[in-house]
Amino acid sequence: MQMEALPISVVIPAYNAGQRLRTAIESVLAQDFQASEILVVDDGSKDNTTEIANEYPQVTCIRQENSGASAARNRGIREAHGDWIAFLDADDYWYPNRLADAAEIIQANPKLQWCAGAYEEQMINGKVKAVGATKPALRLLRNNHYFDNFYQASLAGASFHTCSMTVRKNVFNEIGYFNEMLDIGEDIELWYRIADKYPMIGYLSRRCFRYVRAENTLTTKNEDVSEHFKNSVFRYTETPFGQVVEKTPHKALFFRSYVLRSLRHSLRMGRSKIVREIIRERSSWIPGQKRMFFYFLSYMPSAFLKMVSYYLRHVLNKDN
């Protein structure tokens, strides 16, 4: 199959994105492998987002009432004509290899239903760090192209970001779309659902985009992040741990690790009630000694927890 025979639609949700939208769009136009269409979904912007999108004849701009990032992405997926959907946020930008690398891996592995990849993250202070797969995770890559199991790769240290995702459109018809009830973590929630059905995932080991972190993003709101951790734990650990181990061991180990990370994060953010709620509702997923220790710490004053934050971050970073 020739690369020209792989129709990829690019979906860019945008809200008041006038300052950075041009950079995002032009990074798509500069791809080594061209997308079949570019859809910008203006989610009720009050600035010149629509006007900027309309400057580009290659771009189809869809405007809707403000409904959130999930609704905007879902609108783009439904309107897209391509067999594959690739995502980009209006604040970020792709590197020229993004679509070519994804197309190469997808064509070389016809069973793949989705693909992700490594990237760079630009912090608020301007510093840039590489984000991708750790050495243990890279050792799991098959033919340097794909992981057999999303959860196993995640547990080994592989990172999966929305802007690196290329997903076959039929997967959304089968699995469902982004959860429009979630204000944060809606992408992660969808990846878990897809991974349950299609655990094998392609992976671009070469960095393919830059994530530009902004001060006003939801991920900077610690309280919301803690609530997201809690909700994710409750959503994906409904089955008793032993039963999940027997049926899907990689998934079980991943979510046990996720529960512990949720507890550590919530403690560091002073969200003690969430810690106790997780312990109460999902005690079987937490090793006994750590369960008692986290419960004890949840009654400690915030000032004390800040004093032991290094311990929480490093010493309790082991998930057994």
N, C-alpha and C positions, 0 to 999 in steps of 0.2 A: 504493500500500500504506500503510495506516495504521500509526502507530507501535505501536499495541496489538497488531498482528499480527506483531511481531518478538519472539519468545520468547528472552530472554537469561537464561542461568543464571550465577550468580556463584559462583565457587569460591574459598574462603579456606582455604589450608593453615595449620594452627596447631599450634605446639609450645610448651608452657608459656607460653601467651600471655594468661594471665588478666589481667595488668595493663593490656593495651591492646586486647583483643578487642572490648570494648563500643564503643570509639570506631570501630573498623573496621566493625562490624555496623551501627551507627547511621548511619554515613556512607552505607551502601548504602540503608538505609530512608529516608533523607532525599533521595534522588535525585528530580530533576524528572521523570524517566521511570523507572517502577518495573520492577525485574527480575521475571521470572516465578518464579524460585526462588533461594534463597540456601543454599549448601552449605558448611558448615564441616567440614573434615576434621581431626579431632584425631589428630595423629600420635604417639600414645602419651604424651601429657602427664602429668606428675606433679603438676600443680597443679589449679586449678579451671576449666580451659579448657572442658571439656564442660558443667559446671554453668552457666557463663555463657552458652554458646551455647544451652542449653536454656531459658533465661529468655525467649527470643524465639520466639513461636509461628510467625513467618514463616521461621524458620531450621530446616533439617534438619541435624542433627549426626551425622556418621559417625565412629566411633572405630576406629582400627586400631593394630597394634603399630608401634613407632617404626621407620620405614623411610626417612625423609628427605623433603625438600620435593618432589622429583620424584615419588616414589611417592604422596605425598598429593595433589598436583595431578592426577596421572593417575587416582587413585581418584575424585576429584571429577568429572573429565571423563566417565568411564565411567558414573557414577551420574546425571549430569545429564540432564534431559529437554528442555532448550531446544535450539533450532537453533543458537544462538550461545553461546560461552563467554567470560565476562569474568573476569579474574583480579584478586585483591586479596590482599596479604599482611596478616597479622594485626597487624603493627606499624605499618601505614600506614593512610591514609584517603583516600577519594575526596572531591572537591568535588562540589556538587549537579549540575553540568552534565555529569558524566562519561558517564553512559549516554545522556542525551538527545543530546549532540553526536555520539556514536558511532552511535546509531540514525539520526540525520539523514543522516550521510555514507553509511552503508551503504545506506539506502533510496534515496538519490539516485544511487547508483552500483552497480547490481545485480551487476556483474562482480566487485566486491571480495569477497575471501575472508577478509581480516583488516584490522585497523585499530589504530593506535597513537596517541600524542599527547604533547603537551608536559606538563611537570609541575614541581613545586618540590621541592627537596631540602633537608631540615633536617639540618645538620651536627651532630656530637657536641657542639660548643660552643654550639649553639642558633641559630646564624646560618642564614638561609634564602637559597638562591639559585635563580634560575629556570633550568630545563633544558628545552630543546626543540630547535628547528631554528634554525640560524644564518641570517643573511640570504641567503647563497648557496643554502642548502637551500630556504628559503621561496620563492625565485624558481622552484624546480622544481615547486612545488605546482600541480596542475591544478585549476582552478575553486576554489582554496583548500580542496580536499577530499582529494586523493590524490597520491602520487608514482608515476610510471611504473615506477620501478626502486628496490627497497630498497637495493641496493648503491650506486647512484649517489647516492641521498639520504644514505646513511651517510657516504660519502666527502665530501659537501658539508657535513656537520656536523649532520645530523638525529640525534636520540637516540631510542632505542626501549627502553622499560622494560616489564617484565612486567605491572605494575599498570595500564598504559595499554592493554594488548592486549585486543582483542575478536576472537575467531577463530571462524569457522564450524565447528561440531562435526565435520562430514564431513571437514574437512581433516585432523584427527587420525587418522581411520580410513584416510585415503589416505597421509599422510606418515609417521605414527607419533606417538609420545608423547614426553614429556620423558625424556631418557636417565637412567635410575635408577642408572647406574654412575658418574655424575659428581656430585661433592660441590659443585662450584662451576662456574658458567658453563653450567649445564644449560639455562637459558632461551635464551641466545645460540646455543647449538648447535642448538636447535630452530628458532629464527628463520631461521638459515641454510638449514636443510633446506626450510622452507616457502618462502623466497625463491627457491630454485632452481626450484621448481614454479610459484609465484605471485609474481612480482617486484613487481606492482602492490600498493601498500598505502595504505589510507586514513590520514589524519593529522589530529588535532585540534590546530589552532594555538592554541586557548585552553587554558590549563593545566587539567588535569583531576584531579590528585591530588597528595598530598604524600608523599614518600618520607622516612621518618624513619630516619636512619642511627644504628645502635647500635654500641657498642664491641665487642660480642662477635660481630658478624656475620663470616661467612667472608671477605667482601671486605676486611676489615682485616688479614687474614693474608697478608703479602707473599709468603711462600714459596709458598702455595697459588695466589695470583694468577699468579705467574711460571710455575708448572707448568701452569695453565690456558692462559696465553698459548701456551706451547710446544705443548700438546696440540691447541689450536685451529688453530695454524699447520700442524701435521702433518696434521690431519684435512682441512683445506680447501685445501691446496696440493699435493695429490698429483699433479695434472696439470701438465706443464711449462708455464711461464709463457707462452711464445709461443703454445701451443695454446689456452690460456684466453683470451688477448688476441684471437685470431682468432674465437673462438666467443662469448665473453661479456666484452667489454672492460671494462664497469663492475665486474663481479665481480673481474676480474684486477687492476685498479687498486686496488680496495678492499683486497684481500688483500696486495698488495705494501705498501700503507700499513700494514696490520695487522702484517705481519712486522717492519717497521721500528719500529713502536710497541712490539712485543714485545721487540725487542733493547734499545731504550732503557730500558724499564721494568726488564728483568732486570738490566741493568748498574747502574742506580740502586739496586736492591735487593741488589746484591752476588752475583747468581746467575750467575757467570761461566761455569760449566759448561753452563748452559742456553743461554747466548749461543753458545758454540762448537758445541753440538749443533744449534741452529737453522741456523747458518751451514753446518755440514757437510751437513745433510740437505736444506736448501732454498736452496742458494747461488744458483741461477738466478733467485730472486725478489729478490735484493739487488743493487743497482747495485755495480759493481766496486770503486770507491774506498771506498764506505761499508762494503762487505764486509771489505776489508782493515783499515779503521780500527776497526770493531767487534771484529774478531779480535784486533788489537793491544791494544785496551783491556781485553779479557777477561782478559789476563794481568797487569793492573795491580793493585796492592793496593787493598783496599776504601777505605782512607783517602784514597788519591789520587782514586778515583772519586767520593767524596763532595765533594772539592774542586772537581771539574769537573762537578758535578751540574747547575749552571745551564747550562753549555754543552750537556750531554746533553739537557736539557729544552727549551731554546729554539733554539740554533743548529742542532742535529740534528733539529729538529722539521719540517724540510722533507723531503718524501717522495720527492724525485727524485734 
